[in-house]
Amino acid sequence: MIQAYVLIEAEPTRVQDLIKELPGIELEGSVIKQIHAVTGRYDLIAFVEGPDLQSLGN
């Protein structure tokens, strides 16, 4: 299992909704395990797990 952090830019009005909606979403074998709001250039950081590096990139 490969793990990665993904930095996400979002509309400020959508940040709270995305924190609730994104955990558990599966995309091509990768799963969003956690998501947190952050300050600075990006609005969210997601912790993602996938079977391999290619599936994380997709």
PATI-73254 format. One line per 8 residues: number of its first residue (from 1); their letters; for each residue x, y, z of C-alpha. Coordinates in Angstrom, 1 decimal. Layout:
NUM	A	X Y Z; ...
END
This chain:
1	MIQAYVLI	0.0 0.0 0.0; 1.3 3.5 -1.0; 0.4 6.5 1.0; 0.5 10.2 0.0; -0.6 13.6 1.0; -2.5 15.7 -1.6; -2.8 19.4 -1.4; -6.1 20.9 -2.6
9	EAEPTRVQ	-7.2 24.3 -3.6; -10.9 24.9 -3.0; -13.5 27.7 -3.1; -13.6 29.1 0.5; -17.3 28.5 0.7; -16.9 24.8 -0.1; -14.1 23.9 2.4; -16.4 22.7 5.2
17	DLIKELPG	-18.6 20.7 2.8; -15.5 19.0 1.3; -14.2 18.0 4.7; -17.4 16.0 5.2; -17.8 14.7 1.6; -14.3 13.6 0.6; -13.3 11.0 3.3; -14.0 7.5 2.0
25	IELEGSVI	-14.2 8.4 -1.6; -12.5 5.7 -3.8; -10.9 6.6 -7.1; -9.3 3.9 -9.2; -8.3 1.8 -6.2; -7.1 4.8 -4.1; -9.1 5.9 -1.1; -9.2 9.3 0.7
33	KQIHAVTG	-8.6 8.3 4.3; -8.5 11.7 5.9; -8.9 15.4 5.0; -8.1 18.5 6.9; -8.4 22.2 6.4; -5.1 24.1 6.3; -4.0 27.7 5.9; -1.8 29.2 3.3
41	RYDLIAFV	-1.7 28.6 -0.5; -3.8 25.4 -0.2; -7.1 25.0 1.5; -7.2 21.2 2.3; -4.8 18.4 2.7; -5.9 14.8 2.0; -4.2 11.6 3.2; -4.7 9.0 0.4
49	EGPDLQSL	-3.9 5.3 0.2; -3.6 3.3 -3.0; -2.2 0.0 -4.2; 0.6 1.6 -6.2; 2.0 4.9 -7.3; 0.2 4.9 -10.6; -3.2 4.6 -9.0; -2.4 7.5 -6.7
57	GN	-1.5 9.6 -9.7; -4.8 8.9 -11.4
END
